[in-house]
Amino acid sequence: MIEIESAFQREIESIDVFQDAVALLREHDIAVALCSSLASPYEVVMKVLLPELDFARTGVKHGCYV
């Protein structure tokens, strides 16, 4: 179990976004959204990487963030 948890932690730590791509999309008024069924540990990372997104949950099974 420790091996699985360690691999999962490495996966979480490897997440990154292309900030220049997000900036370019916004510069051209193209909305940025993230819809996902990811586990909450991923959500925590995305809140750090993309703090400008509204991370309020929608009323659906999977989270959608704009």
TILO-545644 format. One line per field, with one value per residue (C-alpha): residue number from 1; residue in one letter; x, y, z. Coordinates in Angstrom, 3 decimals. Layout:
N
num: c(NUM/...)
residu: c(A/...)
x: c(X/...)
y: c(Y/...)
z: c(Z/...)
END
This chain:
66
num: c(1/2/3/4/5/6/7/8/9/10/11/12/13/14/15/16/17/18/19/20/21/22/23/24/25/26/27/28/29/30/31/32/33/34/35/36/37/38/39/40/41/42/43/44/45/46/47/48/49/50/51/52/53/54/55/56/57/58/59/60/61/62/63/64/65/66)
residu: c(M/I/E/I/E/S/A/F/Q/R/E/I/E/S/I/D/V/F/Q/D/A/V/A/L/L/R/E/H/D/I/A/V/A/L/C/S/S/L/A/S/P/Y/E/V/V/M/K/V/L/L/P/E/L/D/F/A/R/T/G/V/K/H/G/C/Y/V)
x: c(0.000/2.863/4.175/0.795/0.497/4.025/3.293/0.091/1.961/4.543/1.689/0.118/3.469/4.023/0.893/1.564/-0.277/0.915/0.485/1.463/-1.350/-3.880/-2.721/-2.959/-6.491/-7.556/-5.838/-8.136/-11.197/-11.430/-12.958/-10.920/-12.790/-11.877/-14.405/-13.259/-14.154/-10.742/-10.245/-10.015/-6.188/-6.040/-8.479/-6.192/-3.295/-5.425/-6.565/-2.908/-1.961/-5.053/-6.215/-8.161/-10.667/-13.901/-13.738/-17.342/-18.943/-21.756/-24.758/-23.522/-21.619/-18.346/-16.886/-16.815/-14.669/-14.658)
y: c(0.000/2.376/1.885/2.839/5.893/6.953/6.605/8.601/11.369/11.530/11.807/14.680/16.481/16.131/18.075/21.330/23.702/25.700/29.180/30.825/28.938/29.973/33.600/33.495/32.106/34.809/37.503/36.525/36.333/32.565/31.100/28.607/25.780/22.546/19.749/16.684/13.660/13.733/12.855/15.703/15.583/16.689/19.496/20.843/21.038/22.720/25.358/26.224/26.156/28.010/30.187/32.483/29.743/29.582/26.219/26.268/22.935/22.629/20.530/17.701/14.544/15.847/19.234/21.935/24.996/28.158)
z: c(0.000/0.759/-2.789/-4.266/-2.026/-2.936/-6.656/-6.221/-4.395/-7.200/-9.699/-7.748/-7.541/-11.288/-12.273/-14.066/-16.361/-19.313/-17.823/-21.106/-22.863/-20.216/-20.498/-24.292/-24.165/-21.740/-23.806/-26.671/-24.395/-24.687/-21.551/-19.593/-17.902/-16.200/-15.927/-14.142/-12.130/-10.488/-6.861/-4.369/-4.077/-7.708/-7.007/-4.282/-6.753/-9.419/-6.928/-6.364/-10.058/-11.315/-8.413/-10.734/-11.565/-9.628/-7.900/-6.737/-7.354/-9.800/-8.949/-11.130/-10.295/-11.729/-10.873/-13.521/-12.963/-15.046)
END
